[in-house]
């Protein structure tokens, strides 16, 4: 949750404050395949014509909506702006053309009808900074051709908006149906330099997450988009065989390997006897990712062509089968595992369900441990990827047995060479290019660490009592994967 959303929650009623964590969990599907738009460094908003949208429907398909814009500055501190400026100038397309960056944030508020004076005062009270009200305006302070604006994609409501709308509705602003925050940057040219479109695009690539955000070419007049979902079509596997799978794999970025091609070809051509759809193949690309392939451990195992009598999961389960002395309380089920703990005497409410004093009470508490991998999402979008990874671990912990208390956590980051500016180490290969659809190691360490920590603080948790980074780089062939049938 951002500082603004936190401020909103603190200013709202107690009922609204209880909604601070609403909408923070992103869908937790696999993340192996990537959308086509991620292959570009910049994603642009696709909006409907404002005139046509005025006669259309709102973001939820309801009556006509309009968007009110309010502005607060600055978005970045002077120090953060200088750091961003230095990073941008290091890009070849910018080449030192930016002298400084002036920032502001824009609140795009979708309403069902015009707000009354009292309603507008309430909205402004929620959004402006308590001790700097003069920095909150109803008009932008940044104009000109060198302004870059980025914000959430329009096709879906962000978690930040879900939380903010809930708070608005709990403070009497029922007309507010969506509230998205965008960031605006005015690029000031260095002496003797000009900032062209290529420099603006290079700068934009630094300040937005291509998976969840886009560049706004003009101020938003509507959240209605002209985006049309791609059609569902069949892939001609029966007629073209493996070549059809290879073609769609390249087009959709499914990351199938040799065994995937062989397996899915046999599955649809020989076993099922029909052509797959593009949706089915995309789903398989997701389900086969490292984040979702838990089914793999229960599959038949073949090593060097020899079928094994037990699956990987069976081998793991055998470690405690028939052993009456083991201390496992919860194993191979639920969201986490637990081992036998001990009776202690924490402070607990004397009367549950209402205000009451705390008093020591003997409680039998078992010890729980769980782990969460969020490798690919944290690589593509480090901050939200680590954010939802930390959230998934906390949810799994709380959902085990009859509930649990989160005590501590560890976050680990294993990345390539950092190549810190002005501090590149002798062993680091400066010519190596990391995949364009992934963030670079240094950005992953900084943004992922911030995302995991910020999420934990918003739910009053200890997300990372300890952290460890490992940096290394080596070029290796694709590792062999056991057959799965």
Backbone torsions as a table, in degrees:
resi	resn	phi	psi	omega
1	UNK	NA	139.3	-179.2
2	UNK	-80.7	172.9	179.4
3	UNK	-64.1	-34.0	-179.7
4	UNK	-66.8	-44.7	179.3
5	UNK	-63.4	-37.7	177.8
6	UNK	-64.3	-40.5	178.2
7	UNK	-64.1	-40.4	177.7
8	UNK	-57.8	-45.6	-176.7
9	UNK	-65.5	-38.6	-178.0
10	UNK	-68.5	-30.8	-177.5
11	UNK	-85.4	-19.6	-175.9
12	UNK	-78.9	178.9	179.8
13	UNK	-68.8	164.6	177.8
14	UNK	-54.5	-37.3	179.4
15	UNK	-64.4	-39.1	178.9
16	UNK	-69.8	-37.7	-179.6
17	UNK	-60.9	-29.7	178.8
18	UNK	-69.6	-8.7	-178.4
19	UNK	-99.2	11.0	-174.0
20	UNK	-55.9	-34.9	-175.5
21	UNK	-94.0	6.5	-176.7
22	UNK	-64.5	136.5	172.9
23	UNK	75.6	12.4	-176.3
24	UNK	-81.7	-19.9	-178.1
25	UNK	-84.0	120.2	174.8
26	UNK	-83.3	158.6	177.9
27	UNK	-57.7	137.8	-173.8
28	UNK	-108.2	56.7	174.4
29	UNK	-81.9	175.1	176.3
30	UNK	-67.9	163.7	-172.8
31	UNK	-131.0	27.5	-175.6
32	UNK	-75.0	-49.5	179.3
33	UNK	-78.6	153.0	-179.1
34	UNK	-126.4	150.1	177.0
35	UNK	-63.9	154.2	-178.6
36	UNK	-60.8	-35.5	-175.1
37	UNK	-62.7	-19.2	-179.2
38	UNK	-73.5	-9.9	-179.0
39	UNK	-78.5	-10.7	176.0
40	UNK	-101.7	151.5	-179.2
41	UNK	-76.1	-19.6	-177.2
42	UNK	-130.9	132.9	176.5
43	UNK	-112.1	128.2	-178.2
44	UNK	-102.9	150.5	177.0
45	UNK	-71.3	142.1	174.5
46	UNK	-113.7	99.7	-175.0
47	UNK	-110.7	156.4	176.2
48	UNK	-73.2	160.2	174.4
49	UNK	-60.4	126.0	-175.9
50	UNK	-55.1	-38.0	179.9
51	UNK	-65.5	-42.5	179.8
52	UNK	-71.3	-35.5	-178.6
53	UNK	-66.7	-28.1	-178.9
54	UNK	-61.8	-25.9	178.7
55	UNK	-97.0	4.9	-176.1
56	UNK	-98.4	-152.6	-175.9
57	UNK	-113.4	167.1	-179.1
58	UNK	-78.7	-174.6	-174.9
59	UNK	-66.0	-20.7	179.4
60	UNK	-106.7	15.7	177.2
61	UNK	81.4	9.0	-176.8
62	UNK	-87.9	-147.5	-175.5
63	UNK	-72.3	176.7	-178.4
64	UNK	-59.4	135.9	-178.9
65	UNK	-122.9	158.1	172.5
66	UNK	-129.8	161.4	-177.6
67	UNK	-114.9	121.2	175.7
68	UNK	-98.5	135.3	-178.2
69	UNK	-116.1	130.2	177.0
70	UNK	-127.0	148.8	-170.7
71	UNK	-127.0	144.4	176.2
72	UNK	-137.3	136.1	-178.9
73	UNK	-133.2	156.2	-8.4
74	UNK	-84.3	166.4	173.6
75	UNK	-86.4	-39.8	179.5
76	UNK	-112.6	147.5	172.9
77	UNK	-69.2	166.2	179.2
78	UNK	-59.7	-39.6	-179.5
79	UNK	-66.2	-43.9	179.2
80	UNK	-65.9	-36.6	177.4
81	UNK	-64.4	-40.1	178.6
82	UNK	-66.1	-38.7	177.7
83	UNK	-64.6	-43.8	178.4
84	UNK	-63.0	-40.3	179.3
85	UNK	-61.4	-42.5	179.2
86	UNK	-63.7	-42.4	178.8
87	UNK	-63.7	-41.4	-179.0
88	UNK	-66.4	-41.4	-178.5
89	UNK	-65.8	-20.6	179.0
90	UNK	-76.6	-14.0	179.0
91	UNK	-76.7	137.1	-177.7
92	UNK	-56.6	-37.0	-178.3
93	UNK	-69.2	-21.3	178.8
94	UNK	-94.2	-49.8	173.1
95	UNK	52.8	50.0	174.5
96	UNK	74.6	17.1	-175.2
97	UNK	-79.5	-13.4	-175.2
98	UNK	-101.6	122.4	178.2
99	UNK	-85.5	-38.4	-179.6
100	UNK	-161.1	167.1	-179.4
101	UNK	-128.6	127.3	175.9
102	UNK	-106.7	134.2	-171.3
103	UNK	-127.2	157.2	170.5
104	UNK	-156.0	162.4	174.5
105	UNK	-114.9	143.9	-177.9
106	UNK	-115.6	129.0	176.2
107	UNK	-99.3	111.5	179.6
108	UNK	-93.9	107.4	-171.9
109	UNK	-108.7	114.7	177.2
110	UNK	-88.2	127.6	-178.9
111	UNK	-128.4	152.0	-179.6
112	UNK	-78.7	-25.2	177.0
113	UNK	-158.2	170.8	-176.6
114	UNK	-60.2	139.9	179.2
115	UNK	-80.3	142.9	173.4
116	UNK	-73.1	170.4	180.0
117	UNK	-61.6	-40.6	178.8
118	UNK	-66.6	-41.0	179.3
119	UNK	-64.6	-39.8	178.4
120	UNK	-66.2	-38.7	177.5
121	UNK	-62.4	-40.5	178.5
122	UNK	-64.3	-44.1	179.9
123	UNK	-62.5	-44.4	179.8
124	UNK	-65.7	-36.3	177.6
125	UNK	-62.4	-37.3	179.5
126	UNK	-70.0	-35.8	-169.5
127	UNK	-94.0	-28.1	-174.3
128	UNK	-80.2	160.7	177.3
129	UNK	-75.1	132.6	-174.2
130	UNK	-56.6	-46.4	-172.7
131	UNK	-97.6	1.0	177.9
132	UNK	-135.4	58.8	-176.9
133	UNK	-64.2	-25.0	-178.9
134	UNK	-70.4	-13.7	178.8
135	UNK	-89.9	6.1	178.9
136	UNK	-110.3	123.5	-174.8
137	UNK	-136.2	166.0	175.8
138	UNK	-97.7	8.6	176.6
139	UNK	-138.9	150.0	-178.6
140	UNK	-71.4	147.3	175.1
141	UNK	-100.0	-2.0	-177.4
142	UNK	-114.7	118.0	179.2
143	UNK	-133.8	170.7	178.8
144	UNK	108.3	176.4	-176.2
145	UNK	-81.0	-9.8	-175.9
146	UNK	-101.7	26.1	177.9
147	UNK	-97.8	129.9	177.0
148	UNK	-114.5	127.9	178.9
149	UNK	-123.0	131.3	179.1
150	UNK	-132.4	152.8	179.5
151	UNK	-171.7	-173.6	-177.2
152	UNK	-62.7	152.0	172.8
153	UNK	-62.3	149.2	-172.3
154	UNK	-85.6	-19.0	-172.1
155	UNK	-71.5	-19.7	179.0
156	UNK	-141.4	150.1	-179.3
157	UNK	-79.0	133.5	-178.5
158	UNK	-75.4	162.6	176.5
159	UNK	-63.6	-36.1	177.4
160	UNK	-59.9	-43.1	179.2
161	UNK	-65.7	-41.7	179.1
162	UNK	-57.0	-44.4	179.5
163	UNK	-66.6	-46.3	-177.6
164	UNK	-64.3	-40.5	179.3
165	UNK	-64.6	-40.3	178.1
166	UNK	-59.4	-42.7	179.8
167	UNK	-67.4	-41.8	177.9
168	UNK	-59.4	-44.7	-178.5
169	UNK	-66.2	-31.4	178.1
170	UNK	-79.0	-7.0	175.2
171	UNK	-111.5	19.7	174.8
172	UNK	89.5	6.6	179.8
173	UNK	-97.4	64.8	-178.1
174	UNK	-69.4	-15.0	-180.0
175	UNK	-75.7	-18.1	-178.4
176	UNK	-80.0	120.2	-178.7
177	UNK	-112.3	-16.5	176.1
178	UNK	-158.7	142.6	-178.9
179	UNK	-144.3	103.5	-178.9
180	UNK	-111.9	142.0	178.5
181	UNK	-104.6	126.8	173.9
182	UNK	-112.6	160.0	-179.8
183	UNK	-114.9	135.0	-177.1
184	UNK	-118.3	135.9	-177.9
185	UNK	-128.0	124.7	173.8
186	UNK	-101.6	118.3	-175.7
187	UNK	-91.5	116.7	179.6
188	UNK	-92.8	123.1	-175.0
189	UNK	-73.3	144.1	175.4
190	UNK	-73.1	161.3	-178.8
191	UNK	-58.3	128.3	178.6
192	UNK	77.2	6.7	-178.3
193	UNK	-116.7	158.6	173.1
194	UNK	-126.9	150.4	179.6
195	UNK	-107.0	104.9	-178.1
196	UNK	-92.8	-176.8	-176.7
197	UNK	-63.8	-36.8	179.3
198	UNK	-64.4	-39.5	178.9
199	UNK	-66.3	-38.9	178.8
200	UNK	-64.6	-41.0	179.1
201	UNK	-67.0	-39.2	178.0
202	UNK	-64.1	-39.9	177.4
203	UNK	-65.9	-42.9	-179.4
204	UNK	-60.4	-34.8	-179.4
205	UNK	-64.7	-21.6	-179.6
206	UNK	-82.1	-25.3	-166.9
207	UNK	-113.6	10.0	174.8
208	UNK	-140.5	151.6	179.2
209	UNK	-90.6	113.8	-173.9
210	UNK	-64.1	-20.0	-178.9
211	UNK	-78.1	-36.8	-173.3
212	UNK	-119.6	-7.0	-175.3
213	UNK	-130.6	171.3	179.5
214	UNK	-152.1	171.8	178.6
215	UNK	-93.1	132.4	175.9
216	UNK	-94.8	114.5	-179.6
217	UNK	-73.0	-21.2	177.7
218	UNK	-150.4	159.9	179.4
219	UNK	-56.1	142.1	-176.6
220	UNK	-70.6	131.7	172.8
221	UNK	-108.5	-12.4	-177.8
222	UNK	-162.7	156.9	172.8
223	UNK	-95.9	-1.7	179.1
224	UNK	-72.0	135.0	-178.9
225	UNK	-117.3	160.2	175.8
226	UNK	-95.3	9.1	-177.1
227	UNK	-66.1	130.2	178.1
228	UNK	-112.2	124.9	179.4
229	UNK	-57.0	143.7	177.7
230	UNK	-64.7	147.3	-177.9
231	UNK	-72.7	152.4	173.9
232	UNK	-87.9	127.4	-179.0
233	UNK	-139.0	160.3	178.8
234	UNK	-91.8	145.6	178.3
235	UNK	-98.5	121.1	-171.2
236	UNK	-72.7	66.1	-179.6
237	UNK	-69.0	-39.8	-178.4
238	UNK	-62.7	-35.3	-177.1
239	UNK	-88.6	-38.0	-172.5
240	UNK	-110.1	-10.5	176.8
241	UNK	68.6	-142.1	-174.7
242	UNK	-62.3	-30.9	-178.8
243	UNK	-58.8	-34.1	179.0
244	UNK	-67.3	-39.3	178.1
245	UNK	-67.6	-40.7	-179.9
246	UNK	-64.0	-36.4	-179.6
247	UNK	-67.1	-48.3	-178.3
248	UNK	-70.3	-30.0	176.2
249	UNK	-62.4	-42.0	180.0
250	UNK	-70.2	-40.2	-177.6
251	UNK	-68.8	-38.1	-173.8
252	UNK	-101.9	-3.6	179.8
253	UNK	63.9	47.4	-174.3
254	UNK	-81.2	-16.6	177.5
255	UNK	62.0	35.3	174.4
256	UNK	-68.6	143.7	174.0
257	UNK	-105.6	-173.7	-175.2
258	UNK	-59.1	-42.9	-178.9
259	UNK	-69.6	-32.9	176.1
260	UNK	-61.9	-46.2	180.0
261	UNK	-59.4	-47.2	-178.9
262	UNK	-63.2	-42.2	-175.6
263	UNK	-68.3	-48.0	-176.9
264	UNK	-71.5	-30.1	174.9
265	UNK	-63.9	-46.8	178.4
266	UNK	-64.3	-40.5	-178.0
267	UNK	-60.1	-50.9	-174.8
268	UNK	-84.5	-39.2	-176.8
269	UNK	-76.7	-44.6	-172.8
270	UNK	-97.6	-42.5	-174.2
271	UNK	-84.6	-51.6	-177.0
272	UNK	-88.1	-35.7	177.5
273	UNK	76.2	34.8	176.7
274	UNK	-152.0	166.4	177.6
275	UNK	-80.6	141.2	175.7
276	UNK	-80.5	162.4	172.5
277	UNK	-95.6	163.7	177.2
278	UNK	-63.2	-30.5	178.4
279	UNK	-67.7	-42.2	179.3
280	UNK	-62.7	-42.6	-178.9
281	UNK	-69.2	-36.1	176.5
282	UNK	-64.8	-40.8	178.1
283	UNK	-62.0	-40.2	179.2
284	UNK	-66.7	-37.0	176.8
285	UNK	-62.0	-37.9	177.4
286	UNK	-70.9	-47.1	-175.3
287	UNK	-65.7	-20.8	-178.0
288	UNK	-95.9	9.5	-179.9
289	UNK	-77.2	166.2	179.2
290	UNK	-64.5	-19.4	-176.8
291	UNK	-84.8	-17.9	-173.1
292	UNK	-129.0	3.3	-171.7
293	UNK	-91.9	40.7	178.0
294	UNK	-63.4	-26.7	178.4
295	UNK	-61.3	-22.7	-176.3
296	UNK	-58.6	-35.6	-174.9
297	UNK	-71.3	-15.5	177.7
298	UNK	-100.5	2.7	-178.0
299	UNK	-80.9	166.6	175.9
300	UNK	-65.1	137.3	-175.0
301	UNK	-108.2	127.7	178.2
302	UNK	-124.0	119.8	-178.7
303	UNK	-116.5	120.1	-179.4
304	UNK	52.8	40.4	176.8
305	UNK	81.0	-0.4	-177.4
306	UNK	-107.8	117.2	177.8
307	UNK	-63.0	134.4	179.5
308	UNK	-95.3	146.7	-176.1
309	UNK	-72.5	-17.7	-176.5
310	UNK	-130.7	147.3	174.1
311	UNK	-79.9	167.4	178.2
312	UNK	-60.0	-41.6	-178.8
313	UNK	-64.9	-37.5	178.1
314	UNK	-63.3	-40.7	179.3
315	UNK	-62.7	-40.7	179.7
316	UNK	-66.7	-42.8	-178.5
317	UNK	-63.4	-31.1	-177.2
318	UNK	-65.6	-15.7	-177.2
319	UNK	-65.5	-22.8	179.2
320	UNK	-123.1	-1.0	179.4
321	UNK	-66.4	132.2	179.0
322	UNK	75.9	-1.3	-179.9
323	UNK	-97.9	103.2	-175.2
324	UNK	-76.9	-14.8	-176.1
325	UNK	-92.3	1.9	-177.2
326	UNK	-71.8	159.2	-175.5
327	UNK	-107.1	20.1	178.4
328	UNK	-76.6	125.2	177.0
329	UNK	-95.4	-43.6	175.6
330	UNK	-128.6	122.1	-178.7
331	UNK	-145.5	136.2	174.5
332	UNK	61.3	31.7	174.7
333	UNK	-162.4	174.5	-179.0
334	UNK	61.0	-167.2	-175.3
335	UNK	-91.8	-15.2	-180.0
336	UNK	-149.8	173.6	175.5
337	UNK	-108.4	158.4	179.4
338	UNK	-143.2	146.6	175.6
339	UNK	-118.7	161.3	-177.2
340	UNK	-59.4	129.9	179.9
341	UNK	-104.9	-125.6	-177.4
342	UNK	-162.0	167.8	177.7
343	UNK	-86.5	127.6	174.4
344	UNK	-130.5	-178.0	-173.1
345	UNK	-129.3	77.8	177.5
346	UNK	-81.1	169.2	173.6
347	UNK	-82.5	124.4	-179.7
348	UNK	-130.5	153.3	177.3
349	UNK	-60.3	140.0	178.2
350	UNK	-75.6	-21.4	178.9
351	UNK	-139.6	111.3	-178.3
352	UNK	-74.6	150.2	175.6
353	UNK	92.6	1.9	-179.6
354	UNK	-169.3	175.4	179.0
355	UNK	-60.1	134.4	178.8
356	UNK	-164.1	158.4	176.2
357	UNK	-72.5	164.6	176.0
358	UNK	-99.5	145.3	179.5
359	UNK	-148.3	149.7	177.9
360	UNK	-61.6	137.5	178.4
361	UNK	-146.2	128.5	178.4
362	UNK	-63.6	129.9	-179.9
363	UNK	-136.3	136.4	176.8
364	UNK	-89.5	107.2	-177.1
365	UNK	-113.9	128.5	174.6
366	UNK	-95.3	162.7	-176.0
367	UNK	-98.3	132.9	-174.8
368	UNK	-121.7	144.7	177.3
369	UNK	-143.4	134.3	177.3
370	UNK	-142.3	162.1	179.9
371	UNK	-136.1	152.4	-179.9
372	UNK	-137.6	128.5	174.5
373	UNK	-101.9	134.9	177.3
374	UNK	-141.1	50.6	-171.9
375	UNK	-65.1	-58.7	-174.2
376	UNK	-68.6	-46.2	178.5
377	UNK	-60.7	-34.9	178.4
378	UNK	-73.7	-20.8	176.5
379	UNK	-81.0	-38.7	-179.9
380	UNK	-76.5	-48.5	-178.2
381	UNK	-132.8	84.8	-169.7
382	UNK	-54.5	-46.2	-174.8
383	UNK	-66.7	-59.5	179.8
384	UNK	-68.5	-27.7	178.9
385	UNK	-65.2	-46.1	177.3
386	UNK	-71.8	-30.8	179.7
387	UNK	-60.6	-52.2	-179.9
388	UNK	-72.3	-25.9	174.4
389	UNK	-65.1	-45.3	177.0
390	UNK	-64.2	-39.9	178.9
391	UNK	-64.4	-38.1	177.9
392	UNK	-64.9	-39.6	178.5
393	UNK	-65.3	-42.5	179.0
394	UNK	-65.2	-41.8	179.4
395	UNK	-63.5	-45.2	179.1
396	UNK	-59.3	-38.8	179.5
397	UNK	-65.9	-49.6	-177.3
398	UNK	-65.5	-26.7	-174.1
399	UNK	-90.3	4.7	-178.2
400	UNK	-86.1	135.7	179.0
401	UNK	61.3	-127.5	177.4
402	UNK	-102.8	16.8	179.3
403	UNK	117.4	161.8	-177.3
404	UNK	-148.2	170.7	175.9
405	UNK	-114.2	122.3	-179.2
406	UNK	-79.0	124.2	-175.1
407	UNK	-106.2	-49.5	-175.2
408	UNK	-156.1	164.3	179.8
409	UNK	-151.0	161.7	177.4
410	UNK	-129.0	134.9	176.9
411	UNK	-117.3	130.8	-179.6
412	UNK	-120.4	140.1	-178.5
413	UNK	-130.1	117.1	179.1
414	UNK	-113.8	109.2	-172.8
415	UNK	-132.7	178.6	177.9
416	UNK	-82.2	-166.3	-179.3
417	UNK	-61.6	134.6	-175.0
418	UNK	-74.7	-37.7	-178.5
419	UNK	50.1	55.9	-179.2
420	UNK	-64.1	130.3	-179.8
421	UNK	-54.8	134.6	-178.9
422	UNK	66.6	8.8	178.5
423	UNK	-146.6	37.4	178.5
424	UNK	-68.9	131.4	-177.0
425	UNK	-84.8	153.5	-176.5
426	UNK	-58.0	-32.4	-176.1
427	UNK	-83.1	-6.1	-175.1
428	UNK	-86.0	131.7	-179.4
429	UNK	-84.0	107.2	-176.9
430	UNK	-78.5	-12.9	-178.0
431	UNK	-92.3	-14.7	-178.6
432	UNK	-67.6	134.2	179.8
433	UNK	-107.5	122.8	177.3
434	UNK	-77.8	154.7	-177.9
435	UNK	-54.3	139.5	-176.8
436	UNK	-66.1	-20.7	-179.2
437	UNK	-89.1	2.6	179.9
438	UNK	-120.6	149.5	174.0
439	UNK	-72.3	155.9	178.9
440	UNK	-77.4	156.7	-173.8
441	UNK	-51.4	-44.2	-177.9
442	UNK	-63.2	-41.3	178.5
443	UNK	-65.3	-37.6	179.2
444	UNK	-62.5	-46.5	-178.7
445	UNK	-60.9	-42.3	-176.6
446	UNK	-74.6	-53.9	-173.6
447	UNK	-71.9	-39.3	179.8
448	UNK	-66.7	-40.1	177.6
449	UNK	-62.6	-42.4	178.5
450	UNK	-65.2	-41.1	-178.6
451	UNK	-63.9	-45.5	180.0
452	UNK	-65.2	-41.0	-178.9
453	UNK	-69.5	-45.1	-177.8
454	UNK	-63.3	-40.6	179.7
455	UNK	-63.0	-44.6	-178.9
456	UNK	-63.1	-38.8	180.0
457	UNK	-66.0	-32.7	-178.8
458	UNK	-69.8	-24.6	178.7
459	UNK	-108.4	22.0	176.8
460	UNK	55.1	44.2	-178.4
461	UNK	-117.5	168.6	171.4
462	UNK	-103.4	90.5	-172.9
463	UNK	-69.4	-34.2	-173.8
464	UNK	-147.7	86.0	175.1
465	UNK	-65.2	-32.3	175.8
466	UNK	-137.4	155.5	176.9
467	UNK	-140.0	152.4	174.2
468	UNK	-141.0	136.3	172.6
469	UNK	-110.8	142.5	173.1
470	UNK	-128.0	125.9	179.0
471	UNK	-119.5	132.2	178.2
472	UNK	-160.9	162.6	177.7
473	UNK	-149.5	128.5	175.5
474	UNK	-155.2	151.0	178.2
475	UNK	-102.7	116.6	-178.6
476	UNK	-129.9	153.3	175.6
477	UNK	-68.1	162.1	178.4
478	UNK	-58.1	124.7	-178.4
479	UNK	-64.7	147.2	178.8
480	UNK	-70.7	135.7	178.7
481	UNK	-110.2	135.5	176.9
482	UNK	-57.9	148.4	177.3
483	UNK	-64.1	145.8	175.5
484	UNK	-129.3	129.6	-179.3
485	UNK	-138.1	NA	NA
